[in-house]
Amino acid sequence: MGTGMSRRAALAAGAGATAALVAGGTAGAAPVKDEFAGVSPEEKIRRVYGRQKAKAGGVWYSNVKRVDAAGTLQHVLEDDADHVVHGYSVQKLAVATAVMDKIDRGQLSLGQKLDLQADIILGGTGIYFLHTVWGDDITVANFLTAMLLVSDNTAVRMCGRVVPALEINDILAAKGFVHTRVEPVANPNRFYLGTTTPHEITDLLTRLANKTLLSANSCTFLLSILRWINGYHDGIRRNMSSEERSRVATKYGADFNDLGAARHEAGIMFGSDGSPALVYGFFAEGLGDLDNYGATHPAVEAHSVLGRTMFDTIKDTTVPGARAKTVVPQFQPVDGG
């Protein structure tokens, strides 16, 4: 019989040796210094933002609000937050708001179907252009989900078929938004995504989370899409668990203009009880790395650091008296069947 040690015994012996080393400590090792020890959560967010903004470069326009002890969202960071900026795909939040407003008024329904016509298909982000064949009858709920979850561009045109550009702008104006607008073109059912400001987009998100922007059911519908874990993960939600990601409703936008690349992200973080605990809007343009739309873009990497930093300040937050709370079901994998 051989005298060699079994694999299980070897692993156990190794674990014991490791435990002994841990117990005995490592000579000369110094404790890691927490540079933010004694710093308020608000100041921590401001410092990390300043560093990440400088590292990424470009011109930033940002707004962050965080819940205070009384349960009210208060400004933590305002960086040229009234600047009017092209929102790119972040504007899809405003388009979805207009569609849901029309549903709330009984002039449209989530179950209404439209045909997905070949001549309206747009490339870029999304899923519909990947089909290669078209003609499906799809519901309003279907294309709203595609627009917000995977930022589908064709879905924007589908929205324009049920809420024309000028009507979208009228709805946004009636809700008190001054600069958040789509840009009409000759075809009344089509438009460019237009402009917003960090203040206005965080106001829209705050009202969405408080369920005052639309009916409670409509707000819940939009939030359930924006919070789902199949959505955008390269930025704010990159360094988070699946449970943590489900507590962040976010929308990303990326494009370029004469100044350079633009990379935006705006959203809401929810406390452990489902109450809105932090809202953010980061808009940056004049950036380099023009053709990089991935996680390694410097501004997107900055978003990931900011996301982890901000979430850590609210991860245990509860607001018993919150106006509204939103909890999404825990993710459970399904193996067909």
N, C-alpha and C positions, 0 to 999 in steps of 0.2 A: 504494500500500500504506500502511496506517496505521502510525503510529509509536508507538502506545500500548503499554504494557508488558503482557505476558500475565499472567493470574491467578497461574500458577505462579511466574513471575519476581517478581511483587509480593510473594507470600508469602515467597519466599526472601529478598528484600531486607529485608522486615520482620523475619524471624527473625534476619538478620545484625545489624540495628540493635539488636534486643533483646539479643543476645549481647554487643554492644559495651557497652551500658548496664550489664549485669550484671558484665562484666569490669571496668569502670571504677568500679563502686560508686556508691552514692547519697550525696551529700554530707549530712552531719549525721545519717545513720541510725545508731542504736545497736543493739547486739545484744540480742535478747530474753533477759531474765533468767529462768532456770529456778528457780522458787521452791522446788522440791523437790530441788535439787542437794545432794547429800550426805546426803539423808534416806533412811532405810531404806524398803524397800517396805512393810513393816508400818505404819510411822508415816505414810507417804503415804496408805495406805488409811484409817487412822484420821482423819487431818485432812480428807480429802475427805468422808468419811462425816459428820463433825461439821458441816461447812458445808452439805452437801446436806440433812441432817436439819433444820437450823435454817431453811433456805430453804423447804422444803416444808411445815413446820409439822406439827401433829398429835403423836401419841405413838408412838414407835418402840420395837420390841423386836427386837433383831438379834443375829446371831452370824456371824462369819467365821473360817474356819480356812484357813491357807496352809501349803504344804509347806515344811519346813525343809531344811537342808543334808543331813540324814540321810535325807530322803525321808518324813518323818512329818508328818502334818497337825497343826499346832499353832494354838492360839487366837491370833488377831490382834485380834479385836474381840468384846466381850461387853457388850451393852447391854440389861440386864434380860432376859437370855436364858432365864430359867426362867419367865417370865410365861406363864400359860395364856391363849391367844388363840384366837378363832374363826379357823380356817385358811381357810375358804371353799374355793375350788377348788384350793388347794395340797394340801388333804386328799385329793385324787384320787390322789396318790402313795401314801398309806396304803391306800386302797381297792384300787389296782392291786397293791400288795404282798400283800394278803390273797388276792386271786384267784390270783396266781402261786404263792403258798405252797400253795394247794389243788391246783394243777396239779403242783407238785413232789412232792406226796404221792400222786399218781396218782388223785385223786378227780375230776379234771376235765381237759380238754385244750384247747389253743388252737383245735383244729379243730372242737370241739363247736358245734353250731348251735342258735340260739334264734330264734323268730319275733319280728319287730319289731312289736309290737302297737300299734294306734292309741291305745289307752287309757293307754299309759304315756309317751306323747310329752310332753316338756317343752320349753319355749322357752328364751330366754336364749342362752347360748353353745352352739355346736355346729353340726351339719349335718343331723341326722335330722329335726328339725322342719321343715326347708326342703323336704323331699321332697313334701309335701302328700298323698301316698298312701303307705300302709304295708302291711306284711304280708310283707316280705322275710324269708328265713331267713339270718341272719348269724352268723358265727363269733365265738367269744370273742375271738380275735385282732382281729377287725374292730372290736368295740366298745371294746376296750382302747385300740386305736390312736386311735379317735375321741375317747375320753375324755382322753388325754394330749396328743395333738397339737393338737386344736382345742377342748379342754375341754368336750366334749359333755356336757350335763346328762342327756339321756335315757340315755346310756351308764352313768351311775351307777345308774339303776334296773335296767338290764340286769345289772350286776354284782351287785346285790342279789338277783336271781333265782337266781344260782348260789352266792352266799355271803351268807347272811342277816346282818343287822346284828349280832346277838349273836355270831355266829361270827367276823365281822370283828374285833370287839373282843377276843375270846379269842385270835385269832391275833396281834394286835398286842401284847397283854399277854405272850404266850409269848415274843415277841421282845424283851421287856424295856422296852417303851414304857409309861410310866405315865399320861401325859396325852393321848397321841394316840389319840383315840377318835371313832367316829361316834356320832350321837345317835339311838337307836332311836325308832320311832313305833309306832302300833297295828299297822300292817301289818308283819310280821316281815321282809319282803323290801324294805322301804323305810326310809329314814333321812335325817336331816340330816347334813351333812358333818362337823360337830363341831369338836373342839378339838385343839390341839397346843401346842408351845413351840418357840422358835428352836433350843434345844439338841437337842430330840428330832428335829426335822425335818432338821437338819444331820447328826445321827447316822445317821438313816435313809439319807440321801444318801451319806454316807461309806461306809457298809456296802454300799450299792448299787454304788458305784464300785469298791470293793475286792472285790466279788463274794462277800461273806459274808452278805448279807442273805437271799439266796435261792440256788438253784443257779446256777452260772456261766451256763448257757444262759438262764435266766429273767432274770438281771440284764442280760445282753447285749441281750435282747429289749426290755426297758423302756428301757435307755439309748439304743438305736438310734432309738426313737421320740422321746424327749426331746431328742436332739441333732439331729434332722433339721431342715433349713433351711426347711421349710414351716410350722414352728411359730410361737410367739409372738415378735414382734420389737420391740414398742413400748418395752420396758424395757431390761433388762440387755444384750440383743444388738443394740440399735438401731444403734449406731455401729460396726458390725463388717462385715468382708467376709464373703462366703459361706463361705470356708474357716475364718475365725475363728468364725463362728456354729456351724459343725459341731463345734467343740471345746467348746461350752457346752451342757449339758443343763439345761433350766430349766422351771419350772412357775409360772404366774402365778395369782393369786386376787384377785378384786375384788367388793366388795359394800358394804353400809352397815349401821350399827346406830344405837343411840341416841346414840352419841358423834359420829357423822358418817360420812364415807366411810372405807372400808378398802381399802388397796392393798398387796398382798403379792407377793413373788417369792422363790423359793428354787431353788438349783441347784448344779451342779458345773462347774468349768472344768478342762480337761485340758491337760497339757503337750504339747509338740510330738511326743513319743513315745507319746502316748495314756495316759500315767499321770495319775491324779487329782492336781491341783496346787492347787486352791482350792475350798472349799465355802462357800456363803453362804445365809443365811436372813434376809430383811428383811420384817418385819411392821409395818405402820403403820395406825393407826386414829385417829379424831377429826380427820380431814382435811376440808378444804373441797372445793369443786368436785364436789359429790355426784353429779351426773348425768353427769360426764365420764369415760367409760371408755376414752378414747383416749390417744394418745401425749403430748398436751399437759397431762395432769394433772400438777400439781407433783411428786407423789411418783413418778410414772412417769418424769418427766424426771430426777428424782434417781437413779432406778435406772439410767438410761442413762449418766449421768456415772460412777456407781460401777462399772458394767459395764466401760466403757472403761478406767478407772483400774485395776481389779483385773486385767483381762486383760493389760494392759501389763506387769504385774509377773511374769506367769508364761508369757508367750508363747514364750519360748525355753527353758523349763524341761524338763529330762529327769530321770527317776528310774530309773536302770538296774535297781535292786533292787525296784521297785514290786511289790506283791502281785499286782496285776492291771492290765492295760492294755486300753483299748478304742479302736479306730480305726474311723471310719466311712468308707465309700468317698467319693472326691471326687465332688462333684455334676457330672453331665453332662446338659445339656439334651437332650430327645428330641423330634423334630419329627414325631410320629405314625408312620405307615407300618406 
